[in-house]
Amino acid sequence: MVQLLSPEGEYSVAPQYAEYAKLVQELSEADFLKFYRDMARIRRFDFEANALQRQGQLGLWIPAIGQEAAQIGSGYAVGHNDHIFPSYREHGVAITHGIDLMSILKMLRGVNHGGWNPDETRFHLYAIVLGTQTLHAAGYAMGVKFDGKTGTGNLADDQAVITYVGDGATAEGEVSEAMLFAANHQAPLVFFVQNNQWAISSPTHSQTRVPLFQRGAGFGVPGIRVDGNDVLACYAVTKKHMDEARGGNGPFLIEALTYRIGAHTSSDDPTKYRSSEEVEYWKARDPLTRLEKFLRRQGIGQDFFDEVAQAGEQLSEEIRSATFALQNPPAQNMFKYVYSEQHPLIEEQLAWLEAYESSFGDQSHLTVADPSQIPNIGSVH
Amino acid sequence: MANFVEMTIAKAINAGLRKAMTENDKILLFGEDIAELGGVFRVTEGLHKEFGQNRVFNTPIAEAGIVGTAVGLAMRGYRSVVEIQFDGFIFPAFNQITTQLAKMQNRSEGATTMPVVIRVPYGGGIGAVEHHSESPEAYFAHTAGLRVISPSNPNDAYWMIQQAIASSDPVMFFEPKRRYWQKGPVNLDEPPAGMHTARVLREGNDVTIATYGPMVTTAMQAAEIAAEEGHSLEVIDLRSMSPIDFTTIVNSVKKTGRLVVAAEASNFVSVSSEVAARVHELAFYHLEAPVLRVGGFDVPYPAAKLEEIFLPDADRILEAVDRALAY
């Protein structure tokens, strides 16, 4: 397992991982601080979103606490030409590519099903049906290959694709098919498996007899395991294998071994299936604390951590007030995007609904405030 | 002077694919055994050689993978025409079709369109083993976000495959496999109609027969026999099962007052059921008899030696015509 930061925040490089360490050495102190800021930011966001769910402001919350290093580290290793196909827990990856945090909350409140433009952000929409996104990623990566945008030797112009999948979703047949298609076409695709050790209530060892990083071998997708709570290792491993995919080496699988500190979702009760000792064990290996220890060893002072904490307070307030200001979408939205071209049934039913609702006068559900007036919060742009 | 060429349905689809691919190099064909072999029905014959491995290629035997990668390729700007080898093999792809392909544009609020055509040889009558003779169109017609069409003759096959490819929405293109070798004239200059427009193939006054796909030929045979018996049947080829062109059906029913809907699919919760329900709503006072359905029985598609009993034939349509006339 590739590890560059020990749980105590000590940086050390095993000789066989020197090639990864080289990529970390290219980073500046500003990069380390950026990693920390975003990890702390997304954790604060997570706590706030969970509270909003408990207060009835969100229909559901999907916590990612404990997985910040895997997400921020890998997210920043993805180039600004590359495409990302997430599952539904990748809030950390999202902020590394400019996704407005409110658009995630809107989706989980039930304002829409997606909420950001995947073409503009290159961060595709969350996939709720497990594993489906890996095939979209494989198809996209095949398209990159067909377009001659991989392996030309021009790393700045060439493209690669990364897809995120959890340990549980690796069991879906579509994930195996995605590995097969990507390998057959030698498409530039990295499978980033966040093994958070629990598929709702099923531990990883009950789902697979073979470590997940070896899953791709039979398909021709080599793999490696990285310490998913070590942001520097996650960055370096992702960077190296995205560059290799971009360079024409075909698909690769990264298993980031991490831990889901929180529940599967706000509807879950993990006390029913795992021990508090286990959770405490992993809390002692917390990715954010680990990076903090490293930064303090590097001489980063308390001022920086105070500043980050202060930014967290501000984010919380912004998130809360923006959530309270959210309006329901206009009812027309459910008809608007079903087809891109004329469809008589949709038109007929919308016309019917408009006539029906208008009979309620002021109480009509079709007249609401413009949802586009809601402020954007948390975008890195 | 229009340029007519005689060809089979299979050749007409092939010619339509070739024309579309020549005009737009973003169009890809892929599926199981569609490259060198040209597909098990040879519909894509010659296209691999003509357009090369990057545009026409075989896939592993993985239907979810075929449709799922078509979704990803659509996001990349490609327009994929994928082949599902047989109707009964589409279900491994059902998840990708219904939860992803059909919903992606809605999920993305219009940011991502899904110009994907799924070609499916469907229907029975070829003496095949299990899973090779089914009519699964209702599953897809029921799914919002999909368009579902089926040509019944070479001219429609030639034009409708091109119209399906030109659509920015996902299109399920059901090919009547037992009619693949049926010949007819193709007008290479002018399309007969839009792909969602029903067409009156034979005018009549007593009973309207609405049908689609492989049953169109059967309905035309029934109309011939009925004419000899003194009954004038109007035959409508729906051509599209989603959306359905109710205007053409209702206009016909206003004239005849009687409607029989015929399809190979089982009747229960079928496209035929939808036609019957809507025509009762839209043309109640014009009906002289309830709308009757002629379809396969509500059993799994039977073993080949029983399929002639399972599949509606001209006599079964005429039996329903007689019942409609008896009201």
Interface residues (C-beta under 8 A of the other chain):
Chain A: F85 N112 H113 G114 G115 N117 P118 D119 H124 L125 A127 V129 T132 T134 L135 H136 A137 A138 G139 Y140 A141 M142 G143 V144 F146 D147 G173 E174 E177 A178 L180 F181 N184 N333 K336 Y337 V338 Y339 S340 E341 H343 P344 L345
Chain B: L28 N54 T59 P60 A62 A64 G65 V67 G68 T69 A70 V71 G72 L73 A74 M75 R76 G77 Y78 P92 N95 Q96 T99 Q100 K103 M104 Q105 N106 R107 S108 E109 G110 A111 T112 T113 A144 G145 R147 S167 S168 D169 P243 F246
